[in-house]
Amino acid sequence: MSTPLLQPDALSPSTYDVAAVSLVDGPQRSACLQWLIENRTTPTTWGAPPGVNWYDSYLSTYAAALALYDAGHRSLAEPALTALAALVPAAPAAVLETLTFGGLVDALDRLCAHRGWPLPEHPQPVRAVMDRERVKWDRMRAWDGFLDPARSIAGYCAERVYGDEHIDTAAFLGAFQAPNGSLSNAPAASALFLLEVERRGKNAASEHVERLRRYLHTCRVPLGYLDWVPHFTTAWTVMFEHAAGTTPTPAPAALDALSADLNHPSGLLCTVSTLDGGLTIPGDSDSTACAMLAARITGRNVPDSTRLDTLYDASQGCYRTFLFEHDTSTTTNIHVAAVLALDGRHDRLTQVLRWLTHAVAEGRTPCKWHLSPTYPHGELARITAAIDHPLAAALCTEAVETLLATQNPDGGWGLHGSTAEETAYAVHGLATAAHSHAHAYAPKTTDALGAAHNHLTTHPPRQTPLWLGKTLYTLRPLIPVLHRTATAHAEQML
């Protein structure tokens, strides 16, 4: 099955982004507001249920309430703002934080202050994340690469510019404006940045600002938190088709684009793509590693994996996904380990596997990019099953045992009920381990794979938001790929 080059609606809707774009005057506003009114989770909340991810619920509800408040829908907005604090648990468990959460809440607070709106009193867990994000933003702003889109994610989180008088908005826009007029292909970042330009009243009618304004005026509703991600599905389709033993058949244009971006002079593949003439979000080690694996599988030219080393943290013995990130990602290092093994970089591979071993032993296996622990465990089993290294063998065993212990009674996997996506990650991990090391894993995985196959063939796949961006989202084209390949992989092992 071919993967198209462009998937403009690849990401599921982001309440936060729809709300932010509605704050900009223009023809898109009425559609945004109508969507917000029609897509409440409860009468006073938006986004994920708080029990699934209160960060998502909190940010989505705050942004939607402000959008409706601004539009005069006070009867909807005021109860939501009043109930905002109740979304935070009294004793917050180890729930994964959505990306840049504190900075986005901070930006919405500054918007309230400048417009004279009531300012919510945020609970302590929210304030703690806001404080941490302020420190990170100050560090980024003082960095000599702050306006370098090949290294800096400042454009992606351009909401932080709102109310920050230290930022030269003309220079910032010049650095991070994408060819389609947006700031780093991020609708909410684009909207809050434009509001800051208009608040200052300086350069508000420049050619660059007009392009930004046109982008927002022509946004389709609903919006994802990025407006396109052309390479992710291509790379993952190839990886999981290959894992299932079928021949990957991505659209030639999609694979050509991925291969070209993989060899971009910036050194790292950018999720949002550089082929349209602009680089406004830096490449990252995880996207690059997955693209390298896909390119190898399809016989494309693969650059030397040493380019990943720009994000190697020697003090930790692991790879960071981006610069300035708070927490290192387990799955980034799992995918990088696969590349290091293929390249025969055994010393570096040992360091990464040792870091993963410590992470597993300390319970630090949840992935910062994904809500479900099944994802990192499935990928850990799938990748380490193919690596000839004693640390890899131990990690594979640990991942297999965890997957077997967390299978739901209905045969699937899922943190909040079984989903096709989570079940697929588990199936690919277990089936790959059983295929590579039949004597060790085949007997104990047969029943689990049989139950999983039954689940996959009797439950239609649902698009459940599990990925962690600024809000939770689903990568829509990935779900049928995972469902199809996992079903085939399970059948092969039965």
Disulfide bonds with the S-S distance in Angstrom:
none
